[in-house]
Amino acid sequence: MKKFRLYWDTEKETAWLNQMANDGWNVTGFSMGFYTFEKCEPGEYQYQIDTSDGLWKCSKKYRDFMESMGIEIVCCWGVWVVLRRKSSEGEFQLYSDDESRLEHLKKILNLYKIIALIEIGCMMVNVYPAIFHNSRGNLICAAIISIFVFLFAYLVYITKNRINRILQNKGEENKTSPKNPMLFCSIGWLFMLSSYAINRTDSMTMDIISIVLALMACIFFGLSLRVSVSNKKK
């Protein structure tokens, strides 16, 4: 059986895979949003999602370590790896203490930041010819990339919140540096420029996309203002 899902939150994805396993379906593969399942005894396995130490592969050291823990590697895709273990061996948790969870979340946070910065750079490359040379191809690319910029900025936001919750539970202050409002402001201007470029076309579809991008710009301008006020209070 195959199912299509798009999950940007690994915790929700893990919960769904475990629910499928409880219903008698074990995942056996994943690619581009498509999950492959096979019939099994309900609750036979428990699943977790981890970050691998390579792209589309796991090192022998990683595989040997998981094997020593009785954990099976189901599949790798990108930097993500799907793991499972027999439910009869007890609750399956990769990161059971705060320190290991923090380390794991910080690794994911850095990954999201790198991807977001790369996408912002790609967006900037396409915005200029879209505005000043009326390049329809660059215009469409800028619009598509802007959606992913928004998505990964959101992922950075929720991952930081999870890190902060762990720090609060430990009774520690968040020692990360104050957020820079200029980052949110710059992203907002990128969305606004993309909206302006798209709005110069005569297509109704592009007009709708232009409105959506303008709304995204307003969101980031609002975040910039909120961060600025928050920093002043500190």
N, C-alpha and C positions, 0 to 999 in steps of 0.2 A: 504494500500500500504506500502511496505517496501523498504527502500533504504539503501545501505551500503556506509558509508563514514568513513575515518579516519582523524580526525582533531586534530592537536596538538596545534593549535592557537584558543583560545576561541572567539576572535574577528571575525575571519573568519567563525567560526562555527555559531556564532550568526547571522552574515550577511546572511549566507545560509538559516538558519531557517526562518528568516524574509522574504527572497525572496520566499521560498516555501509557506509561509502564504499568501503573496501577489498574488501568482499564484493559491491560493485556496486549499492549503494543510496544515493542522495544525498537528504538531508533537504531538503524544500522548504517546510515550514511546521510550526508548533508552536502548540498552544493547550490549556491545562488538562490537561497530561500526555499529550496525543495528538500524535504525530509523523507527518507525512505524508512519504512517500518516493517517489522515482521511480527507475526502472531507469537505470543508467548504466554506463560503462566502469569496471571495478574500479580503485580508486585514482586516479580522475580528479581529485578534489578533496581538500583537507585542510580541516578545520574547527577553529574556535576559538569560545569563548563570551566575550563582553565585557559590561561594564556600559555602557549607553547614557547619553546626557546628557538624557534625558527619559523620560516614562512612555508606553509603548506607541508610541514614535516616536523617531526620531533626527533631530537638527538637520541643516540643510543643510551646516554646517561639518563635522560629523562624517562625513556621507556623502561630501563632496568629498575629505576627507582619506583615507578608506578607498579611494575610487576611484583616487586618485593613487598608492596603494600596490599597486594591482592586486587589491584585496580587494573581494569582493561581499557585500553585506548580504542575507542570506537572509530573515530575519524578525525582528521585535521582539515581545517579550512582557513586560509589566511593565517592569522596569529592565534586563532581559537582552536581548542581541542575538546572534543566531547569524551568524557570518561564515564565508566560505570563500574559498579561493584555489586556483588550478590547481597541482597537484602538480609540474607541469613547471617551475614558477618557483622550486622549491627548498623547503626546510623552512619551514613556516608557523608562526611563533611571534610572538605579539603582544608579549610581555614577555620579552625574552631576557636582560636584565641584572638584577642584584639590586635596583638602585634602582627601576626601573620595576615590578618584581614587588612590591616592598614597598609602593609607592604604590597599586598596584591592590588588593592584599590589605587595606590599611588602609581603602580606600574600601568594600570589601565588608564588612569588620568593622563599620564605622560603620553601614552599612545594616542588618545583622543586629541590632545593639544597639538601634537605633531601633524596629525591628519588635518585638523582644522586650519593650521597655519599654511599647509601645502595648498589646501583648497582656496584659502583667501588669496594666495599668490596667483593661482590659476585664474581666479575670478578677476583679479586686477588686470592680468594679461589680456583678458577678453573684453573687459569693459571699455578700454581706450579705443580700440578699433570699432567697437559697436557704436560708440557715441560720435567719434570724429570722422569715421569713414563709412558710416551707415552699413556696416557689415552684418548681414542678417545671420550668417553662421556663427559669428562671435557673439551676437546678441542672444541667440538661443543657448549657446554654451554658457554664457554668463548667467542666464536665468536658471538653468539646470544646476549649475555649480552653487549658486546662491542658496538653493534649497538645502544642499548638503552642508554648506557652511552653517546655516541655522541649526540643522540637526545635530552636528557635532559640537556646536557651542552649547546646545541644550544638554548633550551628554556630559560635557565638561562640568556644567552646572550641577547636575544631579549627582555626579560622582564626587564632587567636592562636598556636597551636602552630606553624603554618606560618610565621608571621612570625618567631617565635623561632628556628626552624631556619635561616632565611635570615640572621638577625643573628649566629647562632653560626658559620655558615659564613664570614661576613665577619670573624669575630674580634671582634665588637662585643658589648657587654653589652646585655641587654634594658633599655632606659631607660624602659619603661612603668611607671606608678605601681603600687605593690603592690596586689594584689587585695583587695577588701573582702569579708571573710567574711560581713558582715551582709546583703549582696545575696543570697548563696546561702541564708542562713538565712531571709530574708524569703520567698523563693520556696518554700522548704521548708514554711513555715507556710501559705502559700497552698494548696499541694497537700494539706496535712493538714486544713485547714478544708474544702476541697472534698470530701475523703474522708469527713469527719465528716457533712457535709450529705447526701451521697449515701447514706451508711450508714443514714440515718433512714428510708429507704423500705423497702418490703417486696418489692421486685423482686430476683430472683436475679441478673439481668443487672447491675443497679446495684450489687449486693454485690460482684460481680467487678470492676467499674470502681473501686469504693471501695478494694479491695485494691491494685489497680494504682497508684492515686493515692497511697496510703499508702507503697508501695514507692518511688515517685518522691520523696516527701517525705524518706524515709530517705536516698536518694541525695544530695539537696541538703544535708541536715544533715551528711552525711559529707563533702561537698565543703567546706562551711563550716569544719568542724573541720580538714580537711587544709590549707586556705588559711591558717587561723589559726596552725597549727603552722609552716607554711612561712615566714610573715611573721616569726615569732619567731626562726627560725634566721638570717634575714637581719640 
